[in-house]
Amino acid sequence: MSKFIDRVVLHVRAGKGGHGCSSVRREKFMPLGGPDGGNGGNGGDVILEVDGNVHTLLDFHFHPHAKGGNGKPGEGNDRSGKRGEGLLLKVPDGTVVMSTDGEVLADMVGVGTQFIAARGGRGGLGNAALVSKARKAPGFALLGEDGQERELVLELKSVADVGLVGFPSAGKSSLVSVLSAAKPKIADYPFTTLVPNLGVVLAGETSYTVADVPGLIPGASEGRGLGLDFLRHLERCAVLAHVVDCATLDPGRDPISDIDALEAELAAYQPALKGDEGLGDLADRPRVVILNKADVPDAAELAEMVTPELKKRGWPVFTISAVSREGLRPLTFALADLIKEYRDAHPKAEAKRAIIRPIVKGDSGFKVIRDPEVEGGFIVSGERPERWVAQTQFDNEEAVGYLADRLARLGVEEELVKLGAEPGAPVTIGDFYFDWEPQISAGVETMMTRRGADPRLDQTERIGAAERKHASRARRGLIDDEG
């Protein structure tokens, strides 16, 4: 049995970039062939794409984890690693991508629309790409970056022109079944419809879609009944149609009070996509009132009584019977005219273009603050310094010196001095912890004496990468001092 899923939590992780290669060409009659280490391949992205043949998020309900392929490491003889295989995930039209705290990241409308859910890590540079005036033959390469890892919330909001709203058993499913070729479940008990049903209606040369939303009750905007789960399917509708049961036997109910109760819920609901395509709040959408079950004599009389009151509100009123199909033709053409009029007044926005924002003059691209947990410590944050640290081989002196040069050119050393950092001050960048040593001539073009070594570094005064991580984790209380 198929299952309709319109909200899932998706865990995505892009592929890791391949490590760069540190290699020197060795051929006969070429004793100084020079560095020839290739770059690592980039990790594969995880991409969401709208597919017209997908109508539910069911696949992600059963498979909530998605991972891109890792990039291959570089090799000698200037051979770059292969790029990691990307992962393309198909989603239905109308999918909204949000963060776990509710921030809308992407509104995916239109077949072919894509969104990069997680970006693959960059491959590390090989030593052939790190050659400079000071480093004729680098004895190190850069490590590949980890791929982006995110937890996303996917919500499906139906793309329909007309949304049918009404109390349970008002006849919405029956109306969809006679207006279109859709075959929703119809029964004589409340909440028969548990998922939205979409149908395509043809009125002359105009076609439009109608969404049958599960029955609403007072308090739906606060989570009562099924309303909170399915009110979002009305957010993209250009026209809202009240389907009123004029033959109900429930005490205290009549067409006017039913409409007033549902109008209060529509006004109270705050759509996540407020202003999407210029549609605005649900309370601002055009209304149509459909008085159903006119085949019942008492219902027909009641519909005739309330019609003048409803027309005073400026809403078109149609008395129909989904069973006998009375009044359906005028209704279908009236809905087509309203949709065309509203869409003409609210044209769809042009496709979003990529916006390139230049770096503000004076923006260093990093930030240095005092560490609130460590006395005399500092924390350096920023995309570039954190990436550079993650790509460094800390068991290689020359790689550490190269990192120091990069940080100095960026201005990290100067900023630490301004903030009063003392020699040996603990500095944290990303997941790594350092004892700052300003006496190292960082940023100075120092000629390297041998591959893999840096004359500015003293092996006895430097701790290895494993010890750095251990010290950082112990300092933050993740492990005890004994490991």
LINZI-V441576 format. One line per field, one symbol per residue. ss: DSSP state (@ for helix, = for strand, . for the rest). A space follows every 10 residues. Layout:
ss = ???
This chain:
ss = ......==== ===....... ...=..=..= ....=..... .....===== .......@@@ @@..===... ....=...=. ......==== =...=====. ...=====.. ...=====.. ......@@@@ .......... ........== ======.... .====..... .@@@@@@@@. .......... ......==== ===..===== ==.......@ @@....@@@@ @@@@....== =====..... ....@@@@@@ @@@@@@@@.. .....@@@.. .@@@.===== ==....@@@@ @@@@@@@@@@ @....====. =....=.@@@ @@@@@@@@@@ @@@@@..... .......... ......==== .......=== =.@@@@@@@@ ......@@@@ @@@@@@@@@@ .@@@@@@@.. .....====. .====..... .......... ........@@ @...@@@@@@ @@@@@..... ...
